[in-house]
Amino acid sequence: MRNPINLGLRRDIVELFDHSVLWEKYANETIIELKNIFGHTAIDIQHIGSTAIKNIKAKPIIDIVVGINELKELGVFVEKLEQNNYVYRPFKEDDVIFIKGNIREETRTHHIHVVKHNSDVWNNQINFRDYLNNNETDAKNYEKLKVKLQKDNRNNRSGYTEKKEGYIIKIIEKAQEWKRNQIRI
């Protein structure tokens, strides 16, 4: 078994590790690097995904979301990102992804999501993270689901991700309501 403080997994592998405080360090280093690449075009850059949720197991891949005004602004940064070892991977129309890692060995250490700032995609990512960091029961239930799905999908990351989708949608709905209540306070 790999050392859990190391980052990265092969492309199709699902392996979960206990939360590591080093993930935040790695995320912060990446955020600084991305701020240097994007400059003022990046309105905000944040650590998201399971490695940003305290006290739950996660795949050791750092997810970062970069919020910009319009995705059409991204074109001028693709070459800079590639020069810094980020590889473009088509994903969704409203969520552009760059992968970092040892691409030759198909190992990914980082997923960089470039999205329109304050869009539904942006808000859902941030609210999901914040909600689970403030609601331990739902965070632990999410972890239990991930552990169960890992057992059945060790070599099928797309299947693992697909089977989490329904639960993630429910958490996003709870997170939206939670966020509305936070704003009212």
N, C-alpha and C positions, 0 to 999 in steps of 0.2 A: 504494500500500500504506500502511496505517496505521502510525503510530509504535508500536512494540511496547511502550512503557511505558504507553500508554493502556490502560485497562481496557475490556472489553466487546466483545461481538459481537452482531450481529442474531440473532434467535431460531433460525433454521435453518442458519446459516452455520457451517462448520467451517474455522477458520484457526489454525494453530499458530505459536507464536513461541518463540524461544530463551528459556530461563529468565531471569527478571529478579529481581534482589535487591529491587526495588521491590514485588514481589508480597508479600513477607513484611511490608513496611512497611504496605501497604494492608490486609493480613489483620490485623495487630496493631491498627490503627486501628478496624477493624470489630469486633474482639473487645472492645475497650474500650467501644465504643458498645453492643454487645449485653449486656455485663455491666451497664451502666447501665440498660438496659431490663429485663433479667431479674432483676437483683439476686441474692439468695441461692437463688432457684429454679433457677438454672443451676449445676449441680454442677461442670461443666467446659465450656470452650469452646475448640475447637482448629481450626487451619487444616488442611484436608485437600485431597484431590484433587491433580491434576497440578501445580498451581502451588506446592504444598508439597513437591514432590519435586525436589531439587536436580539441576541439570544435564540435565534433559530438556525437550523442547519441550512446550508446553501451550497450550490455548485461554486467552486472557487474561480468565478469569472466576474470581474467588476463591470457593472453596468453604469454608464454615465449618460445623462441626458443633457444635450446642448440646446438651449432655446434661442432661436433667431427670429427676426421679424417675418421673413418670407423665405421659403425653401429655395426659391430661385436665386437667392444670395449665396447659396452653398457652392455653386459652380467654381468660383474663384478660389475656394479652399481645398478642393479635391486634390490638386497636385501637392499642396503643402502637407495635407494629411498623409498622402502616400509617401512623401519624402520622410515622414516621421513614423513609417511602418504601420500605418492604418490602411486597411484594404477595404475598398467599397464593396458592399454586398447588397444587391437589390432586396428590398423587403416589402414595404408598403408605400403607397403614394404619399402618406402624411407622416412617415417615420423612416428616415434614411439611416442606414446602419453602416458603420465602419467596424471592422474586426481588427484586433491587434493580437499578436501572439506569434508562434512559429508556424507560419502558413504552410511551409513546405511539409511539416509533420502534421498539419491539420489540427494544431493545438491553438485554442483560443484563450486569451487571458483577459481581454476586454471587449465589451460591446459598447460602441458609442452610438447613441441614438440622436440624430439631429432632427428636431421638430420645430414647428412654429410655436414660439413662446406663448403661453397662456391659452393654447388650443386645448381641446378635449384630451388629446394624447398627452400633452404636457401635464395638465391638471390631474389626469387619472394616475399617471406615474407617481407624481409627488404625493397626492392624497393617499394612494395605496400604501406607500412607504410610511407616511406620517401616521396614518390610522393604525397600522399594525405595530408601530413602535409605541403607540399609546393604548393599545388594547391587547394585553398579553394573552387572553383566552383565545381570541381569533388568530393571533400570531401562532400560538402553539397548535391550534387546529389546522392551520395552513401547513405547518411543519409536519404534522402527522400525515396529512394527505401527500405531501412531497415524499416522505419516507416510504409510504405504501406504494406510490407510483414508481419510485426508483427501483424497487424490487422487481416490478414487472416490466420495466423499460430500461434496463441498464445500458443497452446498446441501441436505444431508439429515442434520442432526445426529442425529435419532433412529436412522437407519440406521447411522451411524458408531458411536454408543453401543452399539447392539444387536450389532454385529459385534465389538466389543471384549469383550463379556460373557464368552465362554468363556475367554479368556486371563485376564481379571480373576479369574474363579473359581479358576483354577489358581494364580495368584499369592496369592490369599487363603488357599488351602490351604497353600502353602509358608510364608506369613507366620504362620499359626497354629502350624505346627511350629517355625518359627524362634522365635516368642514363647515357646512351651513350653520350648525349649532355653535361652532367655535367663533364664527364671525359675529353672531348675535350677542355673544357674551361681552 
